[in-house]
Amino acid sequence: MAPPSETSANYQQQYTEFIASLTAYHQKRGTNFEPEPRVGNKHVDLLQLFKTVVERGGYDKVSDEKLAWRKMGQDFNLGTANLPALAFSLKSTYYKNLAAYEISTIHGKEPPPKEILEDVTAKGGGLLERTVENYRPASRRETNTLGLEGSEASGDDGTPVRDLVGDETPGSGGRATRGLRQAPPQRVLFQPDTQPSRQRHNLLPPGSAPLPPRGASTSYNPSSNPDSFSQAVSNYEPRPQMPLTLRPVITPANNPSEFKRLRAAKEQLLNPLARPAPNARIMLPGTGFDGPNIYVRCLLALKSGVQAEQDYALHHLVKISMERGDKYRFESFAGLAEALVDKILEVSSLFYDVAWRVVYPDDGQQRDWNTLDGLEGTPDILERVEKLMRKDVDDSIQPENFSDKMLQVVEAALTLRNMVMLEDNAHYVSEMRPLRDMLSIVLNLPNLEALVELKHYALDIVEQLTKYIHFGANDPLYLSLLSQLDSPDRGAVLTSLRAISRISMNLEDTNRLEGIPPTTLQRILDWT
């Protein structure tokens, strides 16, 4: 329902005066009054209900209008479940509390006594002409002839009901509106005919005796019919005999040479020294051996460290991740995610004097400032990046070797970005600590034009991973995302906001965003 046009203070004063007037009126009339009636699961504002009904002409006019109380219930947002019952409850609320007050104040007439107004049901209308002499309450036997037809739960007394026409069966479309369906017609169970559909006729010449059926299960009594015995003997046909299949057996007598050859072969198998040497030649590709599939080839070429092989692998991995991303999973190819992360980490050597290495506990490798913990992560990765010595790189012109390495890094990031679009892959790599360290390093690279595409791919990867990650206030990746909000790149800002808004979205534990600078919060408010 639309809010009242008056201010809240003026309306509250009007509401208080209205309720006080109603209370005094019902005390004088000797009837019960409920200041805050409840319809369904909501309280109804009596002042707003009174104004609405009076604007529509009063109780009698609203009751005469078809479905008017239902429409009013929708205006008061009473809900849509069981709307007829809610409509009648709203009508009864007005009938019990406001109907007599409306007749006295609005129409200036004496309302009917409470015995024929508040003490009876709200069914029907015509309160202005209702008197003790002309009012006769309808009996329940008359109103419920067809179930709930015209019942109190409908809230609309003027709804027409279509009568049954002709031989229309009960329970069909001709039943009363909003009424209970009548009993369905009795069904006649199907009883199939057990007699055969076609009868056999034995067409035998007159005077001929029927032939007894042949078979082992037929009972035969020769003393009952001697003629049938002689006929059965004359018609007897013996079962034909199947020819025997003879297979010759090799013996030293009938085939000595073959027997000698078989004995020599058996002795050769028992003697390991007499076995022939296996073929030591390896079948090369193209000579009948196809080799591994394209997925394994790309994985092994990426791990080889050869630049030409890595160019081949990354070129095909970009196409595979884009065209077959729905079926290309990290869990099916062990080491693929680690190989892509190692390849993207090579971008740091193009701008800083560093070569990052991922090490694991108990692998025998020496720990240094350029090593990343592959199991627990590197919490001080941002401090290490700030201490790196930056190279003098021209953002406008790069040498051929620089461009080739940068292309490989971008293709590896694009492949990883395409694969994490699959939820299974995103959940798989979200637990990889080297991946989070790599993303922190990439997002904190210098603001150069050559790195814009790589940073956008990194932000897309972060956006798919944050829903599975719980961040602390000092997490390097979390701090890197907050720093991106100060970027002049609108695309980077929008992707960072989406990534931050998805933090811990698929986890049961809630993640409170901590450590956000006030200037960043003020900038977000300015954007809204």
Secondary structure, 3 states (H helix, E strand, C coil): CCCCCCCHHHHHHHHHHHHHHHHHHHHHHCCCCCCCCEECCEECCHHHHHHHHHHCCCHHHHHHCCCHHHHHHHHCCCCCCCHHHHHHHHHHHHHHHCHHHHHHHCCCCCCCCHHHCCCCCCCCCCCCCCCCCCCCCCCHHHHCCCCCCCCCCCCCCCCCCCCCCCCCCCCCCCCCCCCCCCCCCCCCCCCCCCCCCCCCCCCCCCCCCCCCCCCCCCCCCCCCCHHHHHHHHHCCCCCCCCCCCCCCCCCCCCCHHHHHHHHHHHHHHHCHHHCCCCCCCCCCECCCECCCCHHHHHHHHHHHCCHHHHHHHHHHHHHHHHHCCCCCCHHHCCCHHHHHHHHHHCCHHHHECCCCEEECCCCCCCCCCCEEECCCCCCCHHHHHHCCCECCCCCCCCCHHHHHHHHHHHHHHHHHHHHCCCHHHHHHHCCCHHHHHHHHHHHCCCCCHHHHHHHHHHHHHHHHHHHHCCCCCCCHHHHHHHHHCCCCCHHHHHHHHHHHHCCCCCCCCCCCCCCCCHHHHHHHHHHC
